């Protein structure tokens, strides 16, 4: 049982009446009558609230949430009271969300129910716990409140952004991928995967004529090629301290995980095989490339619990283990972050080693806030020096791109919020 603000205001008024009785005797008598009436009303209010279990509530939400997306939670509240009640509904959401506005008020008539919906935006992956639904009910008298604890505690898993996968799939079905910045890559030359030999017909490219087959058949025969398929595509995710930088509430690791998930989905739709590698100061997770049913679920289960470490990333361990696990030439998409040319040069021998055996794409992140600061005009000497330092840092990022290009290594410098689209475009470009 809880006392309401209305009851405290009435008690204050009664106390003032009783105190006024020391000056005017009639006020003391009125105060005594008010006390008696108030006691009767409190007993009546308590009897109305507690004579039946009048409120039931349930919570409906997905068993897993999508990181970085709005996830819906639905509450259903039903009244069993034979009269009008006022309710305050509080859902005990996981503490990680740090929200204090999940509080709703409503009134329900006899036998009436109401649906309440709200959204949660997680910025971290892992396991999080919902508590109970706390409902405070009061009658029209509004002197007391009865608390109901409804729904059972619930644990939800926050996965990488799987809602983004459905979004890209719907865009693909409606041919609106260009609205997201995904380009159509023009194919130049011929695909390299041989399909069959067929008879020459007018319009076939004479450069595809197979002269040996033509000599055997005594007629012109041409080679037919098709798109290369079943290529292994591996997402290599750095979990070192450089990936702990935050952008709009999410770490760079979270952006890399979301992008790798979307890329794996697109690659499997293109009939390629998608795999996963995570590493930090040691080689961590390895999921072999595949496009079998259930591969996306396997990737999700391995990605949702990944966390950054405070150690320095060991690229030498990555090279050693990839040499053991990957026997076929693959496309490796490495998500990491280089703050300076010096940090890149320390890892350059290992990147060159990977590029010799595989096709390597290094993805690292542009500091959007620093870039915006560097573009602001200087107003005094101190701001001028700060602006020069910011421009130097941004220049080093561009210098890293050119250095990797000189070494024959593909690279992509991109803002975190544009990562998914940028990586997909680069994948389509390399595939073409």
ABEGO torsion letter per residue (X at the ends): XBBBAAAAAAAAAAAAAAAAAAABAAAAAAAAAAAAAAAAAAAAAAAAAAABBABBBBBBBBABBBBGBBBBBBBBBBBABABBBBBBBBBBBBAAAGBAABBBBBBBBBGBBBBBBBBBBBABBEBBBBBBBBBBBBBAAGABBBBBBBEBBBBBBBBBBAAAAAAAAAAAAAGAAAAAGBBBBBBBEBBABBABBBBBBBGBBAAABBAAAAAAAGBBBBBBBBBBBGBBBBBBBBABAAAABBBGGBBAAAAAAAAAAAAAAAAAAAGBBBBBBBBBABBBBBBBBBABBGAAAAAAAAAAABBBBABBBBAAAAAAAAAAABABBBBBBBBBBBABAAAAAAAAAAAAAAAAABBBBBBBBBBAAAAAAAABBBABAAAAAAAAAAAAAAAAAAAAAAAAAAAGBBBBBBBAAAAAAAAAAAAAAAAX
